[in-house]
C-alpha cells in the first residue's frame, strides 16, 4: 500500500486570503511561485479530490491539497 505524507498548514486567521500557489510555497513543496504555477499547470495538483488548474484558486480551512506522488496538505 502506498503511504503519503500529510502536512497540516494552519492559517493565521480566518480572514486571511491565500491562494493555491501560496499554499504550496508555505508547505515547502515548491521553492518559488513559478515552480508552484508549473506544478499546478501540469495537472499534478488536486484540491479536495479534483484536479485544479487555477493557480490563484482561493483556499479555505478544511481544503485538502494533494500532489501526485507527493505530500497531502490539509488547511486547518
LINJOFEN-V308423 format. One record per residue. N is the residue number from 0. PHI is phi in radians with two decimals (none if undefined). NEAR is the number of other C-alpha atoms within 8 Angstrom. Layout:
n=N phi=PHI near=NEAR
n=N phi=PHI near=NEAR
This chain:
n=0 phi=none near=2
n=1 phi=-1.39 near=3
n=2 phi=-1.87 near=4
n=3 phi=-1.96 near=8
n=4 phi=-1.43 near=7
n=5 phi=-2.04 near=8
n=6 phi=-1.85 near=9
n=7 phi=-1.94 near=8
n=8 phi=-1.93 near=11
n=9 phi=-1.68 near=6
n=10 phi=-1.38 near=9
n=11 phi=-1.19 near=5
n=12 phi=-2.62 near=5
n=13 phi=-1.12 near=6
n=14 phi=-1.50 near=4
n=15 phi=-1.18 near=7
n=16 phi=-1.55 near=7
n=17 phi=-2.51 near=9
n=18 phi=-1.85 near=11
n=19 phi=-1.04 near=12
n=20 phi=-1.06 near=11
n=21 phi=-1.14 near=9
n=22 phi=-1.06 near=10
n=23 phi=-1.07 near=11
n=24 phi=-1.20 near=13
n=25 phi=-1.11 near=8
n=26 phi=-1.37 near=10
n=27 phi=1.39 near=7
n=28 phi=-1.42 near=8
n=29 phi=-2.38 near=10
n=30 phi=-1.62 near=8
n=31 phi=-2.52 near=7
n=32 phi=-1.09 near=10
n=33 phi=-1.10 near=6
n=34 phi=-1.14 near=9
n=35 phi=-1.12 near=13
n=36 phi=-1.09 near=10
n=37 phi=-1.14 near=8
n=38 phi=-1.09 near=10
n=39 phi=-1.14 near=13
n=40 phi=-1.08 near=10
n=41 phi=-1.36 near=8
n=42 phi=1.42 near=10
n=43 phi=-1.67 near=10
n=44 phi=-2.03 near=14
n=45 phi=-2.02 near=13
n=46 phi=-2.08 near=11
n=47 phi=0.91 near=8
n=48 phi=1.54 near=8
n=49 phi=-1.97 near=6
n=50 phi=-1.04 near=9
n=51 phi=-2.07 near=10
n=52 phi=-1.90 near=9
n=53 phi=-1.52 near=8
n=54 phi=-1.19 near=11
n=55 phi=-1.76 near=7
n=56 phi=-0.99 near=7
n=57 phi=-1.31 near=8
n=58 phi=-1.85 near=9
n=59 phi=-2.49 near=8
n=60 phi=-0.94 near=8
n=61 phi=1.64 near=7
n=62 phi=-1.19 near=10
n=63 phi=-2.13 near=11
n=64 phi=-1.91 near=12
n=65 phi=-2.12 near=13
n=66 phi=-1.80 near=10
n=67 phi=-0.98 near=8
n=68 phi=1.01 near=5
n=69 phi=-2.51 near=8
n=70 phi=-1.30 near=12
n=71 phi=-1.94 near=12
n=72 phi=-2.02 near=12
n=73 phi=-1.91 near=12
n=74 phi=-1.50 near=12
n=75 phi=-2.06 near=8
